[in-house]
Amino acid sequence: MSQISVNNLTFYYEGSYDNIFEDVSFQIDTDWKLGFIARNGKGKTTFLKLLTGQYEYRGSIASSVVFDYFPFEVRDRERNTIDVIEEIYPDYEFWKLCREFNYLGMDAEIFYRPFSTLSNGEQTRVLLSLLFTRENHFLLIDEPTNHLDMETREVLREYLNTKKGFILVSHDRNFMDGCVDHVLVINKAGIEVQQGNFSSWQENKRKQDACELAENERLKKDIKRLTESARKAGQWADNVEATKIGGGSKYEKSLDMRAYIGEKSRRMQMRRKNLEHRREREIEEKSGLLKNIETLEALKIMPLKHYKEKLVVMEDCTIAYAGSGQEIISHFNFEVKQGERIFLKGRNGCGKSSVIKAILQQDNPVITAGKIELPNQMIISYCSQDTSLLHGTIREYAAENEIDETLFMAVLRKLDFSRIQFEKRIEDYSGGQKKKVLIAGSLCKQAHLYIWDEPLNFIDVFSRMQIEELILKFKPTMILVEHDRAFMENVATRVVEIG
């Protein structure tokens, strides 16, 4: 066991308006299993890249270990998997790789398939297997669960729970709870390290926030009381000083009386200053509170009510790729009633997104048998899983998609966008920020049915909880594909298994 020591770390991107990290110091042990928690765009991936030496920074990062970053870059996905592995890590040991494959429940035939033909889950498991063949390395695992189905996440969670010596970035609460023993958290006021998993950290944070809020209320009352006392003391001191300087009887103007009034005035002025100093200390103390509290502002959605009870009816449908005719799913029956929130569940590639595309009546895939019924004049708000087509500025996106710009920006602000983000191009956003653009766009549209395809990929856990609260409060009719088990269990009214 050794330590990674971060001291006075300061970093900002060239041309940026503010620091990503400012004078940050902490220590971690290299045999810990660390979960990394932070809002989108707060520097998680940046910090991992600082550890690997990709950027220059002020301060120091001291460690005797070698860092490895996941995911690896795969240059040619058409090559066989074994060739991709050899290109990434020429010195790998085959028996170790086979050992990790076995732990992850994969067959050796995958070695001889083109990497591009593997599912997202298979690709992730192949690269993680390679990562864990590197002994005495400290592993930086950046969002391995994106696009993975629940079954694959369970396998991966159990696998990571047998390992140690890594930092894991994940926004899946259930996944992180099962495989970490410490958390590294980027708060508003800095970085902290705690023993435990996500749930224990969340409970500690809830208690800390409650204490800070209670202390804040106490200080506000004290400051109000001290302000009033200082005002009265000031009035008394001024009145006494006026008596000393002028007015009053001849007796009051005698030397003895003037000395008495002078002493009284001095004491009153001292009391006034002491009260003011105490009030300033209280204000300074109060300003140190509430720095780390994550305020989850309430989001709104404007679902429409349709005159028909059933918004989607699919009877004995066969869905196939246009052109080739290759069947994806057959004899599929499905209906959606108003007020339902239906999660489509199944392994990657089973046809969940194909069902959504059929309902949206996209060109590919298509329904080749059976029938689908959608009521007339039904409005659908769609959130795609694909962010690759996003471009331009927020204002341009709002105009192109006929979204009210003011409302759109207000929703993004509630999802923790700073105002400076509105001046950047969407191409420069983090993965989570891009997903928030799609979610905010969907929320700004009044619709009878909301269809969201893997909306939470890259989305931070705080925003996930905001979206949960929104759905539970406004109860829109929804069809969702999402592999976050905690989110599904909290939100779904019905789960439909496919495949």
Helices and strands as residue ranges (DSSP letters): E 3-11, E 21-29, E 33-37, H 44-51, E 58-62, E 66-70, H 81-88, H 94-103, G 108-112, G 115-117, H 120-131, E 137-142, H 150-161, E 166-169, H 173-177, E 182-187, E 190-195, H 198-245, G 251-253, H 255-287, E 310-320, E 327-337, E 341-345, H 352-359, E 366-373, E 380-383, H 394-400, H 405-414, G 419-423, G 426-428, H 431-443, E 449-453, H 461-474, E 478-481, H 485-491, E 494-497
